[in-house]
Amino acid sequence: MKSARILVYVIIAYVIAFLVWWSVLLLRTEQRSYDLQQELIELQIKEGLLAEDTNLKSIDSAFIRNKRMILMEGAVFLVLLLGGAFYILRLHQRQERFVELKRNFLLGTTHELRSPIAAVKLNLQTLIKKEISAPNKDLLLNNSVSEINRLNNLIDNILLASKIDAKEYSFQLEAVPLSNLVAKTLQEARATG
């Protein structure tokens, strides 16, 4: 990701240098044109083709107007370029943050999915390798079922989050008596221990 940011900076620097170069080139060309026009008028006055009181103000004002136009267009282009570059860099930062959040989510989800699997595996290995009394077998089996239920709930939540993210899930609001909800939650909490 840092190489992309460096590339953006290099491109911005190149375009700014290109803009400055073109502005200088246009200003020099305009200055040369102005100088040549003045020389031409002076030669025409010398040759008697123009009167000595010929007004040079129109040439001067055109030169100033063209010079101002070049500078203003360059400034507008520079502002647009810097605004676009700032916008692109902000989008890039948001993209980096999104990638980091996604990576952290996947790491956390992977851990949460592996924990119940590891617990069930350990319980089953214990049941296979050792002589265990009936109450302990029941405890290990109940713990395994509990971990499998936990794993199932995690998968359901991941699928639900995926549907919500894809806007494929519609929420259905319904009135629920609060006392029933609290009683059910307490019962589930006691059952899971």
C-alpha positions as CSV (number, residue, x, y, z in Angstrom):
1,M,0.0,0.0,0.0
2,K,2.9,2.4,0.7
3,S,4.2,1.9,-2.8
4,A,0.8,3.1,-4.2
5,R,1.0,6.2,-2.1
6,I,4.6,6.9,-3.3
7,L,3.4,6.4,-6.8
8,V,0.7,9.0,-6.3
9,Y,3.2,11.4,-4.9
10,V,5.5,10.8,-7.9
11,I,2.7,11.4,-10.3
12,I,1.6,14.6,-8.6
13,A,5.2,15.9,-8.5
14,Y,5.5,15.0,-12.2
15,V,2.3,16.8,-13.2
16,I,3.2,19.9,-11.1
17,A,6.6,20.0,-12.8
18,F,4.9,19.6,-16.2
19,L,2.4,22.4,-15.3
20,V,5.2,24.7,-14.2
21,W,7.3,23.9,-17.4
22,W,4.3,24.5,-19.7
23,S,3.5,27.8,-17.9
24,V,7.1,29.0,-18.2
25,L,7.2,28.0,-21.8
26,L,3.9,29.8,-22.6
27,L,5.0,32.9,-20.7
28,R,8.3,32.9,-22.6
29,T,6.5,32.4,-25.9
30,E,4.2,35.2,-25.0
31,Q,7.1,37.5,-24.1
32,R,8.9,36.6,-27.3
33,S,5.8,37.4,-29.3
34,Y,5.4,40.7,-27.5
35,D,9.0,41.6,-28.1
36,L,8.7,40.7,-31.8
37,Q,5.6,42.8,-32.2
38,Q,7.3,45.8,-30.6
39,E,10.3,45.4,-32.9
40,L,8.1,45.1,-35.9
41,I,6.2,48.3,-35.0
42,E,9.5,50.1,-34.3
43,L,10.8,49.0,-37.7
44,Q,7.6,50.0,-39.4
45,I,7.9,53.4,-37.8
46,K,11.5,53.7,-38.9
47,E,10.6,52.8,-42.4
48,G,7.8,55.3,-42.4
49,L,5.1,52.7,-42.7
50,L,3.5,53.8,-39.4
51,A,3.2,57.2,-37.9
52,E,5.4,57.9,-34.9
53,D,2.5,58.5,-32.6
54,T,1.2,54.9,-33.2
55,N,-0.4,53.7,-30.0
56,L,1.3,50.7,-28.5
57,K,-1.2,50.3,-25.7
58,S,-3.3,47.7,-27.5
59,I,-0.2,45.5,-27.8
60,D,0.7,46.1,-24.1
61,S,-2.8,45.3,-22.9
62,A,-3.0,42.2,-25.0
63,F,0.4,41.1,-23.6
64,I,-0.8,41.7,-20.0
65,R,-4.1,40.0,-20.7
66,N,-2.5,36.9,-22.2
67,K,0.1,36.7,-19.4
68,R,-2.7,37.0,-16.8
69,M,-4.7,34.3,-18.6
70,I,-1.8,31.9,-18.6
71,L,-1.1,32.5,-14.9
72,M,-4.8,32.1,-13.9
73,E,-5.3,29.0,-16.0
74,G,-2.2,27.5,-14.4
75,A,-3.4,28.4,-10.9
76,V,-6.8,26.9,-11.5
77,F,-5.3,23.7,-12.9
78,L,-2.9,23.5,-9.9
79,V,-5.8,23.9,-7.4
80,L,-7.8,21.2,-9.3
81,L,-4.8,18.9,-9.4
82,L,-4.1,19.3,-5.7
83,G,-7.7,18.9,-4.8
84,G,-7.9,15.7,-6.8
85,A,-4.7,14.4,-5.3
86,F,-5.9,15.2,-1.8
87,Y,-9.2,13.3,-2.6
88,I,-7.3,10.3,-4.0
89,L,-5.0,10.1,-1.0
90,R,-8.0,10.3,1.4
91,L,-9.7,7.4,-0.5
92,H,-6.5,5.5,-0.3
93,Q,-6.3,6.0,3.4
94,R,-9.9,4.8,3.8
95,Q,-9.1,1.8,1.7
96,E,-6.1,1.0,3.9
97,R,-8.2,1.3,7.0
98,F,-10.9,-0.9,5.5
99,V,-8.3,-3.6,4.6
100,E,-6.9,-3.5,8.2
101,L,-10.4,-3.8,9.7
102,K,-11.2,-6.7,7.4
103,R,-7.9,-8.4,8.3
104,N,-8.6,-8.0,12.0
105,F,-12.2,-9.2,11.6
106,L,-11.0,-12.3,9.8
107,L,-8.3,-13.0,12.4
108,G,-10.9,-12.6,15.2
109,T,-13.5,-14.7,13.4
110,T,-11.0,-17.5,12.7
111,H,-10.0,-17.6,16.4
112,E,-13.7,-17.7,17.5
113,L,-14.4,-20.5,15.0
114,R,-11.3,-22.5,16.0
115,S,-11.9,-22.4,19.8
116,P,-15.1,-24.5,19.8
117,I,-13.6,-26.9,17.3
118,A,-10.5,-27.3,19.5
119,A,-12.6,-27.9,22.6
120,V,-14.7,-30.6,20.9
121,K,-11.6,-32.2,19.5
122,L,-10.0,-32.3,22.9
123,N,-13.1,-33.8,24.5
124,L,-13.4,-36.5,21.8
125,Q,-9.7,-37.4,22.1
126,T,-10.1,-37.6,25.9
127,L,-13.1,-39.9,25.4
128,I,-11.2,-42.1,23.0
129,K,-7.9,-42.4,24.9
130,K,-8.9,-42.7,28.5
131,E,-11.1,-44.8,30.7
132,I,-13.6,-42.3,32.0
133,S,-16.5,-42.7,34.4
134,A,-20.0,-42.3,33.1
135,P,-20.6,-38.9,34.8
136,N,-17.4,-37.5,33.3
137,K,-18.3,-38.9,29.9
138,D,-21.6,-37.1,30.1
139,L,-19.9,-33.9,31.1
140,L,-17.4,-34.1,28.2
141,L,-20.3,-34.9,25.8
142,N,-22.4,-32.1,27.1
143,N,-19.5,-29.7,26.8
144,S,-18.9,-30.8,23.3
145,V,-22.6,-30.3,22.4
146,S,-22.4,-26.8,24.0
147,E,-19.3,-26.0,22.0
148,I,-21.0,-27.2,18.8
149,N,-24.0,-25.0,19.6
150,R,-21.7,-22.1,20.1
151,L,-20.0,-22.8,16.8
152,N,-23.4,-23.0,15.1
153,N,-24.4,-19.6,16.6
154,L,-21.2,-18.0,15.4
155,I,-21.7,-19.3,11.9
156,D,-25.3,-18.1,12.0
157,N,-24.1,-14.6,13.1
158,I,-21.5,-14.5,10.4
159,L,-24.1,-15.4,7.7
160,L,-26.5,-12.9,9.1
161,A,-23.8,-10.2,9.1
162,S,-23.0,-11.1,5.5
163,K,-26.7,-10.8,4.5
164,I,-27.0,-7.4,6.3
165,D,-23.9,-6.2,4.6
166,A,-25.2,-7.3,1.2
167,K,-28.6,-5.7,2.0
168,E,-30.3,-9.0,1.5
169,Y,-31.8,-9.1,5.0
170,S,-34.9,-7.2,6.0
171,F,-35.6,-6.5,9.7
172,Q,-39.0,-7.4,10.9
173,L,-40.0,-5.5,14.0
174,E,-42.4,-7.1,16.4
175,A,-43.7,-6.4,19.8
176,V,-42.2,-8.7,22.4
177,P,-43.1,-8.8,26.1
178,L,-40.0,-7.8,28.0
179,S,-40.6,-10.1,30.9
180,N,-40.6,-13.2,28.5
181,L,-37.4,-12.0,26.8
182,V,-35.6,-11.5,30.1
183,A,-36.8,-14.9,31.4
184,K,-35.7,-16.7,28.2
185,T,-32.3,-15.0,28.3
186,L,-31.8,-15.9,32.0
187,Q,-32.8,-19.5,31.2
188,E,-30.3,-19.7,28.3
189,A,-27.5,-18.2,30.5
190,R,-28.1,-20.8,33.2
191,A,-28.2,-23.6,30.7
192,T,-24.8,-22.6,29.2
193,G,-23.3,-22.3,32.7
